[in-house]
Amino acid sequence: MALLIIMAGGLGKRLGVGVEKPLVMLGGKRLIDYVIDAALEAETIRKIICITSQNTPDTTKYLLSRGFEVIKGKGTGYYDDLLSALWGLPSDIYVICSADIPFILSKDIDQLVKEYAEGLCGNPYILVAVPVEIVKKLGLSASSRFKVDEQELCPAGLRLIDKKLIAERRLPKPYILVLNEPRLGVNINTIDDLKQAEALLRGNLSRLL
C-alpha cells in the first residue's frame, strides 16, 4: 500500500483561462477531480495528500472542503514544493500525480505500485513516461519532453518515490518506466490541450481506454 500525493500548486500560465488549473472544467468536471477519483478507486492507495501553494488558494479551499489533507508549498516550483513536503512526511511509498492528467485510471496507479512492489524497476524513484509519437497522435502539444536511448518521451505526470530507501534530501536518477498508454499522454498544459481533451471526451475516448 502507498500514499498518493496530488501536485496542485502550479500557476498554469500557459493555459490562460483565468481559473486555477486544478479547477478548470473538462466535461463538466474539475481536472483535479479526475485524479482524485482514480486515487480513491485504486486498491493500492490508503491515503491522499494534496500539495497546493500560494498560487492556488481556491484549490486549497476546495480540497479542504472535501476533507483532504493539504500541504501548502511556497509555489517556487514543482520539485521544490514536492521535496519540501515529502521530507516533512513519514518514510513511506508515495505515488505522485499531477493535477492535470484527467484520463488517469485507478489501474494505472495500481500497476505502478505493484510493479515496484514486485521489484521490476529496481529503483526507489520511478518516473512514468509516454512516447512522444503517441502524444502527438492525440493532437496534444507534447511541450515537455526528454530523450532516453534516442527515444523521445513525455513525462506522464505520474511518479513513485520510496522515501524509506532515499537517505539524502534529494532524489536519485529515476528509473524511466515507459508505458504505451495514450490516456497517460493527456496532460493539460495549453488551451489547445484542453480543447483536444474535450474532443476526446465527446467522441474518441475509446482510443484512450
C-alpha positions as CSV (number, residue, x, y, z in Angstrom):
1,M,0.0,0.0,0.0
2,A,1.1,3.6,-0.7
3,L,0.1,7.2,-0.1
4,L,-0.7,9.4,-3.0
5,I,0.3,13.0,-3.4
6,I,-1.5,15.3,-5.8
7,M,0.5,18.2,-7.0
8,A,-1.8,21.2,-7.3
9,G,0.2,24.3,-6.8
10,G,1.2,25.4,-10.2
11,L,0.2,28.7,-11.8
12,G,-0.9,27.2,-15.1
13,K,0.1,30.4,-17.0
14,R,0.2,28.6,-20.4
15,L,-3.5,27.6,-20.0
16,G,-4.6,31.2,-19.7
17,V,-8.2,30.6,-18.7
18,G,-8.4,32.8,-15.6
19,V,-9.1,29.8,-13.3
20,E,-6.6,27.9,-11.3
21,K,-5.6,24.9,-13.4
22,P,-6.7,22.2,-11.0
23,L,-10.2,23.7,-11.0
24,V,-10.5,24.1,-14.8
25,M,-13.6,22.2,-16.0
26,L,-13.4,19.4,-18.5
27,G,-16.6,17.6,-19.5
28,G,-18.4,19.1,-16.5
29,K,-15.8,18.0,-14.0
30,R,-12.7,19.7,-12.5
31,L,-9.3,18.4,-13.7
32,I,-8.2,17.6,-10.2
33,D,-11.4,15.5,-9.6
34,Y,-10.4,13.1,-12.3
35,V,-7.2,12.4,-10.4
36,I,-8.9,12.2,-7.0
37,D,-11.5,9.7,-8.4
38,A,-8.7,7.5,-9.8
39,A,-6.8,7.6,-6.5
40,L,-9.9,6.8,-4.4
41,E,-10.7,3.8,-6.6
42,A,-7.1,2.5,-6.6
43,E,-6.6,-0.7,-4.5
44,T,-3.0,0.2,-3.6
45,I,-3.7,3.7,-2.1
46,R,-4.6,4.2,1.5
47,K,-4.5,8.0,1.8
48,I,-4.5,11.1,-0.4
49,I,-2.4,14.2,0.4
50,C,-2.6,17.3,-1.7
51,I,0.2,19.9,-2.2
52,T,-1.0,23.4,-3.1
53,S,0.7,26.8,-2.9
54,Q,0.0,30.5,-2.7
55,N,-0.7,30.3,-6.4
56,T,-3.8,28.1,-5.9
57,P,-5.8,29.5,-2.9
58,D,-9.1,28.4,-4.4
59,T,-7.8,24.9,-5.0
60,T,-6.7,24.8,-1.3
61,K,-10.2,25.8,-0.2
62,Y,-11.9,23.3,-2.4
63,L,-9.7,20.4,-1.3
64,L,-10.1,21.3,2.4
65,S,-13.9,21.4,1.9
66,R,-13.7,17.9,0.6
67,G,-11.8,16.8,3.7
68,F,-8.4,16.1,2.2
69,E,-5.1,16.8,3.9
70,V,-3.4,19.8,2.3
71,I,0.2,20.9,2.5
72,K,0.9,24.4,1.2
73,G,4.1,24.8,-0.7
74,K,5.9,28.0,-1.4
75,G,4.9,27.9,-5.1
76,T,8.6,28.1,-6.2
77,G,8.4,25.2,-8.5
78,Y,7.2,21.6,-8.8
79,Y,10.3,19.9,-7.4
80,D,10.9,22.5,-4.6
81,D,7.3,22.1,-3.4
82,L,7.4,18.3,-3.7
83,L,10.7,17.8,-1.9
84,S,9.9,20.3,0.8
85,A,6.6,18.5,1.6
86,L,8.0,15.0,1.1
87,W,10.8,15.4,3.6
88,G,8.3,16.6,6.2
89,L,6.2,13.4,5.8
90,P,6.8,9.9,7.2
91,S,9.1,7.4,5.4
92,D,6.7,5.5,3.1
93,I,6.0,4.8,-0.5
94,Y,4.4,7.7,-2.3
95,V,2.8,7.9,-5.7
96,I,2.9,11.4,-7.1
97,C,0.3,12.6,-9.6
98,S,0.0,16.0,-11.3
99,A,-3.5,17.5,-11.0
100,D,-3.7,18.0,-14.8
101,I,-3.8,14.3,-16.1
102,P,-7.5,13.8,-16.3
103,F,-7.6,10.4,-18.0
104,I,-5.5,8.6,-15.5
105,L,-7.3,5.5,-14.2
106,S,-7.0,3.6,-10.9
107,K,-5.4,0.7,-12.7
108,D,-2.5,2.9,-13.8
109,I,-1.8,3.8,-10.2
110,D,-2.1,0.1,-9.1
111,Q,0.1,-1.1,-11.9
112,L,2.9,1.4,-10.8
113,V,2.7,0.4,-7.2
114,K,2.6,-3.4,-8.0
115,E,5.5,-3.2,-10.4
116,Y,7.6,-1.5,-7.8
117,A,6.5,-4.0,-5.1
118,E,7.5,-6.9,-7.3
119,G,11.0,-5.4,-7.8
120,L,10.6,-4.9,-11.5
121,C,12.1,-1.4,-11.6
122,G,14.9,-1.8,-9.0
123,N,14.9,1.9,-8.1
124,P,13.3,3.9,-5.3
125,Y,12.3,6.6,-7.8
126,I,10.2,5.8,-10.8
127,L,9.1,8.3,-13.5
128,V,6.4,7.2,-15.9
129,A,6.7,8.4,-19.5
130,V,4.8,8.0,-22.7
131,P,6.4,8.0,-26.2
132,V,6.1,11.4,-27.9
133,E,4.6,9.9,-31.0
134,I,1.6,8.6,-29.0
135,V,1.0,12.1,-27.6
136,K,1.2,13.7,-31.0
137,K,-1.2,11.3,-32.5
138,L,-3.8,12.5,-29.9
139,G,-3.3,16.1,-31.2
140,L,-1.6,17.3,-28.0
141,S,1.3,19.7,-27.6
142,A,3.9,17.3,-26.2
143,S,5.6,20.5,-24.9
144,S,7.6,18.8,-22.2
145,R,9.8,16.0,-23.5
146,F,13.2,14.3,-23.0
147,K,15.3,11.6,-24.6
148,V,16.3,8.1,-23.3
149,D,18.4,6.0,-25.6
150,E,17.3,8.1,-28.6
151,Q,13.6,7.6,-27.8
152,E,11.7,10.8,-27.3
153,L,9.4,10.7,-24.3
154,C,6.9,12.9,-22.5
155,P,6.6,12.7,-18.7
156,A,3.1,11.3,-17.8
157,G,2.7,13.3,-14.6
158,L,3.0,10.1,-12.6
159,R,5.8,9.0,-10.3
160,L,6.7,6.8,-7.4
161,I,9.1,7.6,-4.6
162,D,10.0,5.2,-1.8
163,K,11.2,7.6,0.8
164,K,12.3,4.7,3.0
165,L,15.2,3.9,0.6
166,I,16.3,7.5,0.0
167,A,18.8,8.6,2.6
168,E,19.5,12.2,1.4
169,R,17.2,15.1,0.9
170,R,17.5,14.7,-2.9
171,L,16.2,12.3,-5.5
172,P,18.4,9.8,-7.3
173,K,18.3,9.4,-11.0
174,P,14.9,7.9,-11.8
175,Y,14.1,4.7,-13.5
176,I,12.1,5.6,-16.6
177,L,9.0,3.3,-16.9
178,V,7.7,3.7,-20.5
179,L,4.1,2.9,-20.9
180,N,2.4,2.9,-24.3
181,E,-0.9,4.2,-22.8
182,P,-2.4,7.1,-24.8
183,R,-4.5,8.2,-21.8
184,L,-1.4,8.9,-19.8
185,G,-0.2,11.2,-22.6
186,V,-3.1,13.6,-22.0
187,N,-1.5,16.3,-19.9
188,I,-3.4,19.7,-19.9
189,N,-0.8,22.4,-20.4
190,T,-2.3,24.7,-23.0
191,I,-5.7,25.8,-24.2
192,D,-5.3,23.6,-27.2
193,D,-4.6,20.6,-25.0
194,L,-7.9,21.4,-23.1
195,K,-9.8,21.6,-26.4
196,Q,-8.4,18.4,-27.7
197,A,-9.2,16.6,-24.4
198,E,-12.8,17.9,-24.7
199,A,-12.9,16.5,-28.3
200,L,-11.6,13.1,-27.0
201,L,-14.3,13.1,-24.3
202,R,-17.0,13.9,-26.9
203,G,-16.2,11.2,-29.4
204,N,-12.9,9.3,-29.3
205,L,-12.4,8.4,-25.6
206,S,-12.3,4.7,-26.5
207,R,-8.9,5.4,-28.0
208,L,-7.6,6.1,-24.5
209,L,-9.0,3.2,-22.5
